[in-house]
Amino acid sequence: MQRQRDMQKSEKREDRSNNYEKQDYSLQSCTKKIKFQREDYLHKLALNIYRQNQVVAMETLNVKGMMKNRRLAKSIAFQSWGRLVEIMKVYAVQYDKHLHFISTWFPSSKMCHQCGFVNSELTLPIGNGHVSHVMLITIGTSMLQ
């Protein structure tokens, strides 16, 4: 919000006047603050993930293709996923943990986390909703005992 106001004010200023320079400095400091906040958040997120898990798996995304969507491009760019991957690689070596990259086309959202069954008929809005399959296995094994 502050950054937007600074940008609007700097547009009104006459080029290279003292007020323009002051406004430009204010805009730069605001941008730098946002950059450091984002970097700090990414470090805290990566550290928290590695403290809780021995093995971390990340899905490789087609970010270039996602950036072509004009409605989501700005939001995707601000997330700095590339920087998160770099930080995760560094922490993997530093804390002696395993980092695996999963293919973009691996059916992770269609796969059962318990038995590995892949429901190929599952569509995107439904998500990971094949509970009936898992329930059948659970009921079947409890009846055998």
C-alpha positions in Angstrom: 0.0 0.0 0.0 2.8 2.4 1.0 4.7 1.3 -2.1 1.7 2.2 -4.4 1.4 5.6 -2.8 5.1 6.2 -3.3 4.9 5.2 -6.9 2.0 7.5 -7.5 3.8 10.4 -5.8 7.0 9.9 -7.8 5.1 10.0 -11.1 3.8 13.5 -10.2 7.3 14.8 -9.4 9.4 16.7 -11.8 12.4 14.7 -13.1 15.5 14.9 -11.0 14.2 17.6 -8.6 15.0 17.2 -4.8 11.5 16.1 -4.1 11.8 13.5 -6.9 15.0 12.2 -5.4 13.4 12.0 -1.9 10.4 10.1 -3.2 12.6 7.8 -5.2 14.6 7.0 -2.1 11.4 6.3 -0.2 10.2 4.0 -3.0 13.5 2.1 -3.0 13.5 1.6 0.7 10.0 0.3 0.6 10.8 -2.2 -2.2 13.9 -3.3 -0.3 11.9 -3.9 2.8 9.4 -6.1 0.9 12.3 -8.0 -0.6 13.8 -8.8 2.8 10.5 -9.7 4.3 9.9 -12.2 1.5 13.4 -13.6 1.8 13.0 -14.0 5.6 9.6 -15.8 5.1 11.1 -18.2 2.6 14.0 -19.1 5.0 11.6 -19.6 7.9 9.4 -21.8 5.7 12.2 -23.9 4.4 13.7 -24.3 7.9 10.4 -25.3 9.4 9.8 -27.9 6.6 13.3 -29.5 7.2 12.9 -29.5 11.0 9.6 -31.5 10.7 10.6 -33.9 7.9 13.5 -36.2 7.0 12.7 -36.4 3.3 11.1 -33.6 1.3 9.6 -34.0 -2.2 8.9 -31.0 -4.4 6.9 -31.1 -7.6 8.6 -29.4 -10.6 6.1 -26.9 -12.0 6.0 -25.3 -15.4 6.4 -21.8 -14.1 7.1 -20.3 -17.5 3.8 -21.7 -18.7 2.0 -20.5 -15.6 3.4 -17.0 -16.1 1.6 -16.8 -19.5 -1.7 -16.6 -17.6 -2.2 -12.8 -17.4 -4.5 -13.0 -14.4 -2.1 -15.1 -12.2 1.3 -14.0 -13.5 1.8 -11.2 -11.0 0.8 -13.4 -8.0 3.0 -16.3 -9.2 6.0 -13.9 -9.7 5.6 -12.5 -6.2 5.7 -16.0 -4.6 9.4 -16.5 -5.7 9.2 -20.2 -6.0 12.6 -20.4 -7.7 14.2 -18.8 -4.7 12.4 -21.3 -2.4 13.9 -24.2 -4.4 17.4 -22.7 -4.1 17.0 -22.3 -0.3 15.6 -25.8 0.0 18.6 -27.2 -1.8 21.0 -25.3 0.5 19.2 -26.5 3.6 19.1 -30.1 2.3 22.9 -30.2 2.2 23.3 -28.2 5.4 21.0 -30.4 7.5 21.9 -33.6 5.7 18.3 -34.3 4.6 17.0 -35.7 1.3 15.3 -33.5 -1.3 13.5 -35.2 -4.2 12.0 -33.6 -7.3 8.8 -35.1 -8.7 7.9 -34.8 -12.3 5.1 -32.4 -13.3 3.1 -35.2 -14.9 3.3 -37.6 -11.9 -0.3 -38.2 -10.8 0.2 -37.2 -7.1 -3.2 -35.8 -6.6 -4.9 -38.9 -8.1 -2.9 -41.3 -6.0 -3.9 -42.8 -2.7 -1.4 -41.9 0.0 -1.9 -45.3 1.8 -1.8 -47.9 -0.9 -0.7 -46.2 -4.1 -3.9 -46.8 -6.1 -4.2 -44.3 -9.0 -7.7 -43.2 -9.8 -7.4 -42.1 -13.4 -11.1 -41.0 -13.6 -10.6 -38.3 -11.0 -11.0 -34.8 -12.2 -9.3 -31.6 -10.9 -12.2 -30.1 -8.9 -12.7 -33.3 -7.0 -9.1 -33.5 -5.9 -7.9 -36.3 -3.7 -11.4 -37.6 -2.9 -11.1 -41.4 -3.4 -11.9 -42.2 0.3 -14.3 -44.9 -0.8 -11.4 -47.0 -2.1 -9.4 -46.7 1.1 -12.6 -47.4 3.2 -13.2 -50.6 1.3 -9.7 -51.8 2.0 -10.0 -50.9 5.7 -13.4 -52.6 6.1 -12.2 -55.6 4.2 -9.1 -56.1 6.4 -11.0 -55.6 9.6 -13.6 -58.2 8.7 -10.9 -60.8 8.1 -9.4 -60.4 11.6 
